[in-house]
């Protein structure tokens, strides 16, 4: 198997492993229908045009509202008015280090690397830190751990060293 395929498959396994871990903390991955409803509700309430594929998790308590656009839009509006009987909608992008990772993640997360896509950048620009957060998941440490961060908490010269890269997905040759 080519190295690229191994890396891709390893990343998918790592993502599934991180998802199972995050479920125990009240986060779930919405299905395609729920993603479409979230997309439409955010547009209806905020005029935000999000990319459905550019978030991984939502709070589990939001799921019952994700079967109808108007229901979810009302939930967002009610929560925005301070009504705590409605849960807050935040989209979470998960970045993870799997349990089989050779190099352990340090306590201060030094050495933790990940990619951020143009669509993830777009969603953050549309929703800001209140509506779009990042979950760093470290499954290679004992015990496993996670941390929820606003972008500004990791995206600054003191905390990270970004570099430009391009990912290509061939559709057809």
Secondary structure, 3 states (H helix, E strand, C coil): CCHHHHHHHHHHHHHHHHHHHHHCCCEECCCHHHHHHHHHHHHHHHCCCCCCCCCCEEEHHHHHHCCCHHHHHHHHHHHHCCCCCCCCCCEEEEEEECCCCCCCCCCCCCCCCCCCCHHHHHHHHHHHHHHEEEEEEECCCCCCEEEEECHHHHCCCCCCCCCCCCCCCCCCC
